[in-house]
Amino acid sequence: MHVLGSGPSSKHLRIPKASDLLADQIRARIASGELAEGERLPGVAEMMAQWNVGRPAVREALRILESESLVKVQRGNVGGAIVQLPSVSAAARSAALILHLENIPLRDIFETRLILETGAAYRAAEIADGQVVDMLQTALDDEAGLVDDARAWAAAAVRFHEAVVRASGVRTAMLFSDMTSEIIEHHQTGFAAIPTRDVAEERRLASRSHAKLLRHIKAGEGERARKHWHAHIHEINCQAFPADS
């Protein structure tokens, strides 16, 4: 029979701090909608009484939530903490930073694009309504008008890829796409700026491939859209990098 606290692994148990528990409680209330965006949290003294914690715990909990962009702490005479919801773009930037810090290879990121966007292309063709088609056509037109500007075209091409994911209507896929797009755009606009890589014909070929995808989507040809987009991304992105790059 084991006695709690007497085993060899007991020293690894971590008792949550009061600040962590308080942050968890407030975070859960924000996530559930009980605390709405723009709502002001109770003052420090009131929170101390309500949660039976000390002032340092309240301040640390607010610091944690502020670092997560869940509250904005205002200092001064009209100070206090106000609930704010993190934006998708902010979450994407944070995730992109993590990918950079983790040294995730570009090949891995392009493989993620391959997985996300081929399914998105299939789903977009299933939907294929006027709004989806118009959005993709606008992105394609923007891109085609920039074919003679390598850097601007590269950024517009990333926007077209993002539009394919948006056309799927799957919001989780959109978030993951935004996370990887920031890294992809940084790479591709930088790559396009290399004088020896300013090959307009390659850009025209890529835009024609984008246009072919749009035709499949307009026609509701989900499997053709998926296969074409898989071949496009695999050839242009994935094959350009060795597995460990």
PyRosetta script that sets phi, psi and omega in degrees:
from pyrosetta import init, pose_from_sequence

init()
pose = pose_from_sequence("MHVLGSGPSSKHLRIPKASDLLADQIRARIASGELAEGERLPGVAEMMAQWNVGRPAVREALRILESESLVKVQRGNVGGAIVQLPSVSAAARSAALILHLENIPLRDIFETRLILETGAAYRAAEIADGQVVDMLQTALDDEAGLVDDARAWAAAAVRFHEAVVRASGVRTAMLFSDMTSEIIEHHQTGFAAIPTRDVAEERRLASRSHAKLLRHIKAGEGERARKHWHAHIHEINCQAFPADS")
pose.set_psi(1, 131.8)
pose.set_omega(1, -179.9)
pose.set_phi(2, -95.8)
pose.set_psi(2, 137.4)
pose.set_omega(2, 176.1)
pose.set_phi(3, -100.2)
pose.set_psi(3, 129.3)
pose.set_omega(3, -178.7)
pose.set_phi(4, -55.7)
pose.set_psi(4, 126.1)
pose.set_omega(4, 178.1)
pose.set_phi(5, 95.7)
pose.set_psi(5, -7.6)
pose.set_omega(5, -177.9)
pose.set_phi(6, -102.4)
pose.set_psi(6, -12.8)
pose.set_omega(6, -177.7)
pose.set_phi(7, -76.3)
pose.set_psi(7, 164.9)
pose.set_omega(7, -177.9)
pose.set_phi(8, -66.9)
pose.set_psi(8, -22.7)
pose.set_omega(8, -177.3)
pose.set_phi(9, -92.6)
pose.set_psi(9, -1.2)
pose.set_omega(9, -175.3)
pose.set_phi(10, -63.5)
pose.set_psi(10, -27.7)
pose.set_omega(10, -178.2)
pose.set_phi(11, -68.8)
pose.set_psi(11, -14.1)
pose.set_omega(11, -180.0)
pose.set_phi(12, -89.7)
pose.set_psi(12, -7.2)
pose.set_omega(12, 178.8)
pose.set_phi(13, -68.2)
pose.set_psi(13, 137.9)
pose.set_omega(13, 180.0)
pose.set_phi(14, -118.7)
pose.set_psi(14, 120.5)
pose.set_omega(14, 177.2)
pose.set_phi(15, -86.7)
pose.set_psi(15, 121.8)
pose.set_omega(15, -177.8)
pose.set_phi(16, -59.4)
pose.set_psi(16, 142.4)
pose.set_omega(16, 176.4)
pose.set_phi(17, -75.4)
pose.set_psi(17, 157.4)
pose.set_omega(17, 179.1)
pose.set_phi(18, -58.8)
pose.set_psi(18, -36.1)
pose.set_omega(18, -179.8)
pose.set_phi(19, -65.6)
pose.set_psi(19, -39.4)
pose.set_omega(19, 178.3)
pose.set_phi(20, -65.2)
pose.set_psi(20, -42.9)
pose.set_omega(20, -179.9)
pose.set_phi(21, -64.4)
pose.set_psi(21, -40.9)
pose.set_omega(21, 179.4)
pose.set_phi(22, -66.7)
pose.set_psi(22, -42.9)
pose.set_omega(22, 177.2)
pose.set_phi(23, -60.6)
pose.set_psi(23, -40.4)
pose.set_omega(23, 178.2)
pose.set_phi(24, -60.4)
pose.set_psi(24, -43.0)
pose.set_omega(24, -178.3)
pose.set_phi(25, -64.7)
pose.set_psi(25, -45.5)
pose.set_omega(25, -179.1)
pose.set_phi(26, -67.7)
pose.set_psi(26, -41.8)
pose.set_omega(26, 178.8)
pose.set_phi(27, -58.7)
pose.set_psi(27, -42.8)
pose.set_omega(27, -179.7)
pose.set_phi(28, -64.7)
pose.set_psi(28, -37.6)
pose.set_omega(28, 179.8)
pose.set_phi(29, -70.4)
pose.set_psi(29, -32.7)
pose.set_omega(29, 175.5)
pose.set_phi(30, -69.1)
pose.set_psi(30, -44.8)
pose.set_omega(30, -178.8)
pose.set_phi(31, -62.6)
pose.set_psi(31, -34.9)
pose.set_omega(31, -178.7)
pose.set_phi(32, -80.1)
pose.set_psi(32, -11.7)
pose.set_omega(32, -178.1)
pose.set_phi(33, 90.4)
pose.set_psi(33, -1.3)
pose.set_omega(33, 178.6)
pose.set_phi(34, -63.1)
pose.set_psi(34, -36.3)
pose.set_omega(34, 172.6)
pose.set_phi(35, -106.7)
pose.set_psi(35, 117.3)
pose.set_omega(35, -174.4)
pose.set_phi(36, -90.8)
pose.set_psi(36, 159.4)
pose.set_omega(36, 177.7)
pose.set_phi(37, -60.8)
pose.set_psi(37, 134.2)
pose.set_omega(37, -179.3)
pose.set_phi(38, 90.9)
pose.set_psi(38, -9.5)
pose.set_omega(38, -179.4)
pose.set_phi(39, -76.8)
pose.set_psi(39, 139.6)
pose.set_omega(39, -179.7)
pose.set_phi(40, -89.6)
pose.set_psi(40, 131.2)
pose.set_omega(40, 176.3)
pose.set_phi(41, -73.3)
pose.set_psi(41, 158.9)
pose.set_omega(41, 176.0)
pose.set_phi(42, -58.7)
pose.set_psi(42, 158.7)
pose.set_omega(42, 177.3)
pose.set_phi(43, -65.8)
pose.set_psi(43, 166.3)
pose.set_omega(43, -176.9)
pose.set_phi(44, -57.7)
pose.set_psi(44, -46.2)
pose.set_omega(44, -178.5)
pose.set_phi(45, -61.6)
pose.set_psi(45, -41.3)
pose.set_omega(45, 179.9)
pose.set_phi(46, -66.6)
pose.set_psi(46, -39.5)
pose.set_omega(46, 178.9)
pose.set_phi(47, -67.8)
pose.set_psi(47, -35.7)
pose.set_omega(47, 176.8)
pose.set_phi(48, -60.5)
pose.set_psi(48, -44.0)
pose.set_omega(48, -179.4)
pose.set_phi(49, -70.6)
pose.set_psi(49, -41.5)
pose.set_omega(49, -176.7)
pose.set_phi(50, -66.1)
pose.set_psi(50, -40.1)
pose.set_omega(50, -174.6)
pose.set_phi(51, -103.4)
pose.set_psi(51, -2.1)
pose.set_omega(51, 178.5)
pose.set_phi(52, 57.0)
pose.set_psi(52, 49.1)
pose.set_omega(52, 178.6)
pose.set_phi(53, -129.7)
pose.set_psi(53, 166.0)
pose.set_omega(53, 179.8)
pose.set_phi(54, -85.2)
pose.set_psi(54, 167.9)
pose.set_omega(54, -179.5)
pose.set_phi(55, -58.2)
pose.set_psi(55, -43.8)
pose.set_omega(55, 179.6)
pose.set_phi(56, -59.5)
pose.set_psi(56, -36.1)
pose.set_omega(56, -179.8)
pose.set_phi(57, -66.4)
pose.set_psi(57, -40.2)
pose.set_omega(57, 178.8)
pose.set_phi(58, -64.7)
pose.set_psi(58, -46.4)
pose.set_omega(58, -178.6)
pose.set_phi(59, -63.2)
pose.set_psi(59, -40.1)
pose.set_omega(59, 179.0)
pose.set_phi(60, -67.8)
pose.set_psi(60, -39.1)
pose.set_omega(60, 177.8)
pose.set_phi(61, -61.2)
pose.set_psi(61, -42.5)
pose.set_omega(61, 178.7)
pose.set_phi(62, -66.8)
pose.set_psi(62, -36.5)
pose.set_omega(62, 177.4)
pose.set_phi(63, -63.0)
pose.set_psi(63, -42.2)
pose.set_omega(63, 178.3)
pose.set_phi(64, -60.0)
pose.set_psi(64, -48.5)
pose.set_omega(64, -177.8)
pose.set_phi(65, -67.3)
pose.set_psi(65, -34.0)
pose.set_omega(65, 177.4)
pose.set_phi(66, -67.8)
pose.set_psi(66, -37.8)
pose.set_omega(66, 178.4)
pose.set_phi(67, -66.3)
pose.set_psi(67, -23.8)
pose.set_omega(67, 177.8)
pose.set_phi(68, -92.0)
pose.set_psi(68, 4.2)
pose.set_omega(68, -178.7)
pose.set_phi(69, 61.1)
pose.set_psi(69, 31.4)
pose.set_omega(69, 177.3)
pose.set_phi(70, -97.2)
pose.set_psi(70, -21.6)
pose.set_omega(70, 173.6)
pose.set_phi(71, -138.5)
pose.set_psi(71, 156.1)
pose.set_omega(71, 173.2)
pose.set_phi(72, -117.5)
pose.set_psi(72, 117.6)
pose.set_omega(72, -177.0)
pose.set_phi(73, -92.0)
pose.set_psi(73, 120.6)
pose.set_omega(73, 178.4)
pose.set_phi(74, -99.9)
pose.set_psi(74, 131.9)
pose.set_omega(74, 179.6)
pose.set_phi(75, -97.9)
pose.set_psi(75, 166.1)
pose.set_omega(75, 176.4)
pose.set_phi(76, 100.6)
pose.set_psi(76, -165.8)
pose.set_omega(76, -175.6)
pose.set_phi(77, -63.2)
pose.set_psi(77, -31.6)
pose.set_omega(77, 179.3)
pose.set_phi(78, -106.4)
pose.set_psi(78, 34.2)
pose.set_omega(78, -176.7)
pose.set_phi(79, -68.1)
pose.set_psi(79, 173.4)
pose.set_omega(79, -179.6)
pose.set_phi(80, 144.5)
pose.set_psi(80, 173.2)
pose.set_omega(80, -179.0)
pose.set_phi(81, -107.5)
pose.set_psi(81, 130.3)
pose.set_omega(81, -179.8)
pose.set_phi(82, -116.5)
pose.set_psi(82, 133.9)
pose.set_omega(82, -179.0)
pose.set_phi(83, -68.0)
pose.set_psi(83, 133.5)
pose.set_omega(83, 171.9)
pose.set_phi(84, -138.3)
pose.set_psi(84, 147.5)
pose.set_omega(84, -179.2)
pose.set_phi(85, -99.7)
pose.set_psi(85, 134.0)
pose.set_omega(85, 179.7)
pose.set_phi(86, -67.0)
pose.set_psi(86, 141.0)
pose.set_omega(86, 178.9)
pose.set_phi(87, -81.3)
pose.set_psi(87, 157.6)
pose.set_omega(87, 176.9)
pose.set_phi(88, -61.0)
pose.set_psi(88, -40.0)
pose.set_omega(88, -178.8)
pose.set_phi(89, -64.5)
pose.set_psi(89, -37.7)
pose.set_omega(89, 178.7)
pose.set_phi(90, -66.6)
pose.set_psi(90, -41.8)
pose.set_omega(90, 178.1)
pose.set_phi(91, -63.2)
pose.set_psi(91, -40.2)
pose.set_omega(91, 179.4)
pose.set_phi(92, -64.5)
pose.set_psi(92, -41.2)
pose.set_omega(92, 178.5)
pose.set_phi(93, -63.8)
pose.set_psi(93, -39.9)
pose.set_omega(93, 178.7)
pose.set_phi(94, -64.4)
pose.set_psi(94, -42.8)
pose.set_omega(94, 179.5)
pose.set_phi(95, -65.9)
pose.set_psi(95, -39.9)
pose.set_omega(95, 178.4)
pose.set_phi(96, -62.2)
pose.set_psi(96, -38.1)
pose.set_omega(96, 177.5)
pose.set_phi(97, -63.5)
pose.set_psi(97, -41.5)
pose.set_omega(97, 178.5)
pose.set_phi(98, -62.0)
pose.set_psi(98, -42.8)
pose.set_omega(98, 178.6)
pose.set_phi(99, -60.3)
pose.set_psi(99, -40.1)
pose.set_omega(99, 177.0)
pose.set_phi(100, -63.1)
pose.set_psi(100, -48.5)
pose.set_omega(100, -175.6)
pose.set_phi(101, -66.3)
pose.set_psi(101, -30.4)
pose.set_omega(101, 178.9)
pose.set_phi(102, -83.1)
pose.set_psi(102, 0.2)
pose.set_omega(102, 179.7)
pose.set_phi(103, 55.6)
pose.set_psi(103, 41.4)
pose.set_omega(103, 177.2)
pose.set_phi(104, -66.0)
pose.set_psi(104, 126.0)
pose.set_omega(104, -176.8)
pose.set_phi(105, -67.8)
pose.set_psi(105, 151.3)
pose.set_omega(105, -180.0)
pose.set_phi(106, -59.3)
pose.set_psi(106, -37.4)
pose.set_omega(106, 179.3)
pose.set_phi(107, -57.2)
pose.set_psi(107, -40.5)
pose.set_omega(107, 179.9)
pose.set_phi(108, -63.9)
pose.set_psi(108, -41.3)
pose.set_omega(108, -179.6)
pose.set_phi(109, -67.6)
pose.set_psi(109, -39.5)
pose.set_omega(109, 177.7)
pose.set_phi(110, -69.5)
pose.set_psi(110, -33.0)
pose.set_omega(110, 174.7)
pose.set_phi(111, -64.6)
pose.set_psi(111, -36.4)
pose.set_omega(111, 175.9)
pose.set_phi(112, -64.1)
pose.set_psi(112, -42.9)
pose.set_omega(112, 176.2)
pose.set_phi(113, -58.4)
pose.set_psi(113, -42.1)
pose.set_omega(113, -179.6)
pose.set_phi(114, -58.8)
pose.set_psi(114, -47.8)
pose.set_omega(114, -178.4)
pose.set_phi(115, -65.1)
pose.set_psi(115, -46.7)
pose.set_omega(115, -177.2)
pose.set_phi(116, -65.6)
pose.set_psi(116, -49.0)
pose.set_omega(116, -167.9)
pose.set_phi(117, -79.8)
pose.set_psi(117, -27.2)
pose.set_omega(117, 178.3)
pose.set_phi(118, -67.7)
pose.set_psi(118, -41.2)
pose.set_omega(118, 175.4)
pose.set_phi(119, -66.4)
pose.set_psi(119, -37.6)
pose.set_omega(119, 179.2)
pose.set_phi(120, -65.0)
pose.set_psi(120, -39.6)
pose.set_omega(120, 178.9)
pose.set_phi(121, -62.2)
pose.set_psi(121, -41.7)
pose.set_omega(121, 178.2)
pose.set_phi(122, -62.3)
pose.set_psi(122, -45.6)
pose.set_omega(122, -178.5)
pose.set_phi(123, -66.9)
pose.set_psi(123, -39.0)
pose.set_omega(123, 178.7)
pose.set_phi(124, -61.3)
pose.set_psi(124, -38.7)
pose.set_omega(124, 178.2)
pose.set_phi(125, -68.0)
pose.set_psi(125, -32.2)
pose.set_omega(125, 176.2)
pose.set_phi(126, -65.4)
pose.set_psi(126, -37.8)
pose.set_omega(126, -179.8)
pose.set_phi(127, -77.6)
pose.set_psi(127, -61.2)
pose.set_omega(127, 173.3)
pose.set_phi(128, 44.1)
pose.set_psi(128, 40.0)
pose.set_omega(128, 177.1)
pose.set_phi(129, -88.7)
pose.set_psi(129, 175.9)
pose.set_omega(129, -175.9)
pose.set_phi(130, -61.0)
pose.set_psi(130, -36.9)
pose.set_omega(130, -178.6)
pose.set_phi(131, -65.8)
pose.set_psi(131, -43.4)
pose.set_omega(131, 178.7)
pose.set_phi(132, -62.0)
pose.set_psi(132, -48.5)
pose.set_omega(132, -177.9)
pose.set_phi(133, -63.2)
pose.set_psi(133, -43.7)
pose.set_omega(133, -179.8)
pose.set_phi(134, -62.5)
pose.set_psi(134, -40.4)
pose.set_omega(134, 179.6)
pose.set_phi(135, -62.9)
pose.set_psi(135, -45.2)
pose.set_omega(135, -179.7)
pose.set_phi(136, -68.7)
pose.set_psi(136, -36.4)
pose.set_omega(136, 179.2)
pose.set_phi(137, -65.9)
pose.set_psi(137, -40.5)
pose.set_omega(137, 177.9)
pose.set_phi(138, -62.2)
pose.set_psi(138, -44.6)
pose.set_omega(138, 178.7)
pose.set_phi(139, -63.4)
pose.set_psi(139, -39.4)
pose.set_omega(139, 179.3)
pose.set_phi(140, -67.0)
pose.set_psi(140, -41.8)
pose.set_omega(140, 178.9)
pose.set_phi(141, -63.5)
pose.set_psi(141, -41.5)
pose.set_omega(141, 178.0)
pose.set_phi(142, -59.6)
pose.set_psi(142, -44.2)
pose.set_omega(142, -178.7)
pose.set_phi(143, -65.6)
pose.set_psi(143, -46.1)
pose.set_omega(143, -176.5)
pose.set_phi(144, -62.5)
pose.set_psi(144, -31.5)
pose.set_omega(144, -179.7)
pose.set_phi(145, -74.8)
pose.set_psi(145, -5.9)
pose.set_omega(145, -176.4)
pose.set_phi(146, -116.1)
pose.set_psi(146, 14.9)
pose.set_omega(146, -171.7)
pose.set_phi(147, -61.4)
pose.set_psi(147, -24.1)
pose.set_omega(147, -179.8)
pose.set_phi(148, -88.8)
pose.set_psi(148, -0.4)
pose.set_omega(148, 177.9)
pose.set_phi(149, -117.8)
pose.set_psi(149, 102.7)
pose.set_omega(149, -170.1)
pose.set_phi(150, -57.6)
pose.set_psi(150, -48.8)
pose.set_omega(150, -176.3)
pose.set_phi(151, -69.0)
pose.set_psi(151, -44.1)
pose.set_omega(151, -179.3)
pose.set_phi(152, -65.9)
pose.set_psi(152, -38.3)
pose.set_omega(152, 178.4)
pose.set_phi(153, -64.2)
pose.set_psi(153, -42.4)
pose.set_omega(153, -179.2)
pose.set_phi(154, -59.6)
pose.set_psi(154, -43.2)
pose.set_omega(154, 177.8)
pose.set_phi(155, -64.8)
pose.set_psi(155, -40.8)
pose.set_omega(155, 179.7)
pose.set_phi(156, -67.2)
pose.set_psi(156, -34.0)
pose.set_omega(156, 178.1)
pose.set_phi(157, -65.1)
pose.set_psi(157, -38.5)
pose.set_omega(157, 175.9)
pose.set_phi(158, -62.2)
pose.set_psi(158, -40.3)
pose.set_omega(158, 177.8)
pose.set_phi(159, -62.0)
pose.set_psi(159, -36.5)
pose.set_omega(159, 177.7)
pose.set_phi(160, -65.4)
pose.set_psi(160, -43.4)
pose.set_omega(160, 177.7)
pose.set_phi(161, -59.9)
pose.set_psi(161, -41.7)
pose.set_omega(161, 177.0)
pose.set_phi(162, -62.8)
pose.set_psi(162, -38.1)
pose.set_omega(162, -179.9)
pose.set_phi(163, -64.8)
pose.set_psi(163, -34.1)
pose.set_omega(163, 176.9)
pose.set_phi(164, -60.9)
pose.set_psi(164, -42.4)
pose.set_omega(164, 179.5)
pose.set_phi(165, -69.0)
pose.set_psi(165, -42.3)
pose.set_omega(165, 177.4)
pose.set_phi(166, -60.3)
pose.set_psi(166, -35.1)
pose.set_omega(166, -179.0)
pose.set_phi(167, -64.7)
pose.set_psi(167, -19.2)
pose.set_omega(167, 178.2)
pose.set_phi(168, -73.6)
pose.set_psi(168, -23.9)
pose.set_omega(168, -178.0)
pose.set_phi(169, 77.9)
pose.set_psi(169, 4.4)
pose.set_omega(169, -177.7)
pose.set_phi(170, -93.1)
pose.set_psi(170, 106.9)
pose.set_omega(170, -170.9)
pose.set_phi(171, -67.2)
pose.set_psi(171, -35.5)
pose.set_omega(171, 178.7)
pose.set_phi(172, -64.0)
pose.set_psi(172, -41.0)
pose.set_omega(172, 177.6)
pose.set_phi(173, -63.0)
pose.set_psi(173, -37.9)
pose.set_omega(173, 178.2)
pose.set_phi(174, -60.8)
pose.set_psi(174, -42.1)
pose.set_omega(174, -179.2)
pose.set_phi(175, -63.4)
pose.set_psi(175, -46.4)
pose.set_omega(175, 179.3)
pose.set_phi(176, -65.6)
pose.set_psi(176, -35.2)
pose.set_omega(176, 176.8)
pose.set_phi(177, -63.5)
pose.set_psi(177, -42.8)
pose.set_omega(177, 178.2)
pose.set_phi(178, -60.9)
pose.set_psi(178, -36.3)
pose.set_omega(178, -179.5)
pose.set_phi(179, -62.2)
pose.set_psi(179, -44.2)
pose.set_omega(179, -176.7)
pose.set_phi(180, -83.1)
pose.set_psi(180, -26.1)
pose.set_omega(180, -175.3)
pose.set_phi(181, -62.9)
pose.set_psi(181, -36.0)
pose.set_omega(181, -179.0)
pose.set_phi(182, -61.1)
pose.set_psi(182, -41.1)
pose.set_omega(182, 179.1)
pose.set_phi(183, -70.6)
pose.set_psi(183, -43.5)
pose.set_omega(183, -178.9)
pose.set_phi(184, -62.5)
pose.set_psi(184, -44.2)
pose.set_omega(184, -179.2)
pose.set_phi(185, -64.0)
pose.set_psi(185, -41.8)
pose.set_omega(185, 178.5)
pose.set_phi(186, -59.6)
pose.set_psi(186, -42.7)
pose.set_omega(186, 179.9)
pose.set_phi(187, -67.4)
pose.set_psi(187, -48.8)
pose.set_omega(187, -170.5)
pose.set_phi(188, -73.0)
pose.set_psi(188, -34.7)
pose.set_omega(188, 176.3)
pose.set_phi(189, -70.0)
pose.set_psi(189, -36.1)
pose.set_omega(189, 175.6)
pose.set_phi(190, -66.3)
pose.set_psi(190, -41.1)
pose.set_omega(190, 179.1)
pose.set_phi(191, -64.1)
pose.set_psi(191, -40.3)
pose.set_omega(191, -178.9)
pose.set_phi(192, -66.9)
pose.set_psi(192, -23.9)
pose.set_omega(192, -177.7)
pose.set_phi(193, -76.7)
pose.set_psi(193, -12.6)
pose.set_omega(193, 178.3)
pose.set_phi(194, -70.2)
pose.set_psi(194, 121.7)
pose.set_omega(194, -173.9)
pose.set_phi(195, -53.3)
pose.set_psi(195, -39.6)
pose.set_omega(195, -177.3)
pose.set_phi(196, -71.4)
pose.set_psi(196, -11.4)
pose.set_omega(196, -179.6)
pose.set_phi(197, -101.5)
pose.set_psi(197, 8.0)
pose.set_omega(197, -178.6)
pose.set_phi(198, -81.9)
pose.set_psi(198, 76.6)
pose.set_omega(198, -177.4)
pose.set_phi(199, -111.4)
pose.set_psi(199, 97.3)
pose.set_omega(199, -175.3)
pose.set_phi(200, -62.5)
pose.set_psi(200, -33.7)
pose.set_omega(200, -178.0)
pose.set_phi(201, -64.1)
pose.set_psi(201, -35.0)
pose.set_omega(201, 176.5)
pose.set_phi(202, -63.5)
pose.set_psi(202, -39.2)
pose.set_omega(202, 178.9)
pose.set_phi(203, -66.6)
pose.set_psi(203, -39.8)
pose.set_omega(203, 178.4)
pose.set_phi(204, -63.7)
pose.set_psi(204, -40.4)
pose.set_omega(204, 178.5)
pose.set_phi(205, -63.7)
pose.set_psi(205, -41.5)
pose.set_omega(205, 179.0)
pose.set_phi(206, -64.5)
pose.set_psi(206, -40.8)
pose.set_omega(206, 179.5)
pose.set_phi(207, -66.1)
pose.set_psi(207, -35.8)
pose.set_omega(207, 176.3)
pose.set_phi(208, -65.4)
pose.set_psi(208, -35.8)
pose.set_omega(208, 176.2)
pose.set_phi(209, -65.8)
pose.set_psi(209, -39.4)
pose.set_omega(209, 176.1)
pose.set_phi(210, -61.8)
pose.set_psi(210, -42.1)
pose.set_omega(210, 179.7)
pose.set_phi(211, -64.2)
pose.set_psi(211, -36.8)
pose.set_omega(211, 178.1)
pose.set_phi(212, -64.0)
pose.set_psi(212, -40.0)
pose.set_omega(212, 176.5)
pose.set_phi(213, -59.8)
pose.set_psi(213, -44.5)
pose.set_omega(213, -179.1)
pose.set_phi(214, -61.3)
pose.set_psi(214, -37.2)
pose.set_omega(214, 177.9)
pose.set_phi(215, -62.8)
pose.set_psi(215, -41.6)
pose.set_omega(215, 177.7)
pose.set_phi(216, -63.1)
pose.set_psi(216, -41.1)
pose.set_omega(216, -179.2)
pose.set_phi(217, -66.4)
pose.set_psi(217, -44.1)
pose.set_omega(217, 177.9)
pose.set_phi(218, -57.4)
pose.set_psi(218, -38.7)
pose.set_omega(218, -177.0)
pose.set_phi(219, -81.1)
pose.set_psi(219, -3.9)
pose.set_omega(219, -178.9)
pose.set_phi(220, 72.5)
pose.set_psi(220, 24.4)
pose.set_omega(220, -176.9)
pose.set_phi(221, -92.1)
pose.set_psi(221, 80.5)
pose.set_omega(221, -173.5)
pose.set_phi(222, -60.6)
pose.set_psi(222, -46.9)
pose.set_omega(222, -176.8)
pose.set_phi(223, -69.2)
pose.set_psi(223, -38.5)
pose.set_omega(223, 176.3)
pose.set_phi(224, -66.0)
pose.set_psi(224, -39.7)
pose.set_omega(224, 177.4)
pose.set_phi(225, -62.1)
pose.set_psi(225, -44.3)
pose.set_omega(225, -179.6)
pose.set_phi(226, -62.2)
pose.set_psi(226, -48.6)
pose.set_omega(226, -177.4)
pose.set_phi(227, -64.8)
pose.set_psi(227, -42.9)
pose.set_omega(227, 180.0)
pose.set_phi(228, -63.2)
pose.set_psi(228, -43.8)
pose.set_omega(228, -176.8)
pose.set_phi(229, -70.7)
pose.set_psi(229, -32.6)
pose.set_omega(229, 175.4)
pose.set_phi(230, -62.7)
pose.set_psi(230, -47.4)
pose.set_omega(230, -179.7)
pose.set_phi(231, -64.1)
pose.set_psi(231, -39.9)
pose.set_omega(231, -178.9)
pose.set_phi(232, -62.3)
pose.set_psi(232, -52.3)
pose.set_omega(232, -177.1)
pose.set_phi(233, -67.7)
pose.set_psi(233, -40.4)
pose.set_omega(233, -179.1)
pose.set_phi(234, -62.1)
pose.set_psi(234, -43.1)
pose.set_omega(234, -177.0)
pose.set_phi(235, -73.7)
pose.set_psi(235, -46.0)
pose.set_omega(235, -173.4)
pose.set_phi(236, -80.6)
pose.set_psi(236, -36.8)
pose.set_omega(236, -175.7)
pose.set_phi(237, -102.6)
pose.set_psi(237, -62.5)
pose.set_omega(237, -170.0)
pose.set_phi(238, -65.7)
pose.set_psi(238, -41.9)
pose.set_omega(238, -177.6)
pose.set_phi(239, -71.3)
pose.set_psi(239, -15.0)
pose.set_omega(239, -179.0)
pose.set_phi(240, -75.7)
pose.set_psi(240, -10.7)
pose.set_omega(240, -176.1)
pose.set_phi(241, -129.8)
pose.set_psi(241, 135.3)
pose.set_omega(241, 171.2)
pose.set_phi(242, -64.7)
pose.set_psi(242, 162.8)
pose.set_omega(242, -173.4)
pose.set_phi(243, -59.1)
pose.set_psi(243, -27.0)
pose.set_omega(243, -175.2)
pose.set_phi(244, -103.7)
pose.set_psi(244, 12.8)
pose.set_omega(244, -176.9)
pose.set_phi(245, -82.8)
pose.dump_pdb("model.pdb")
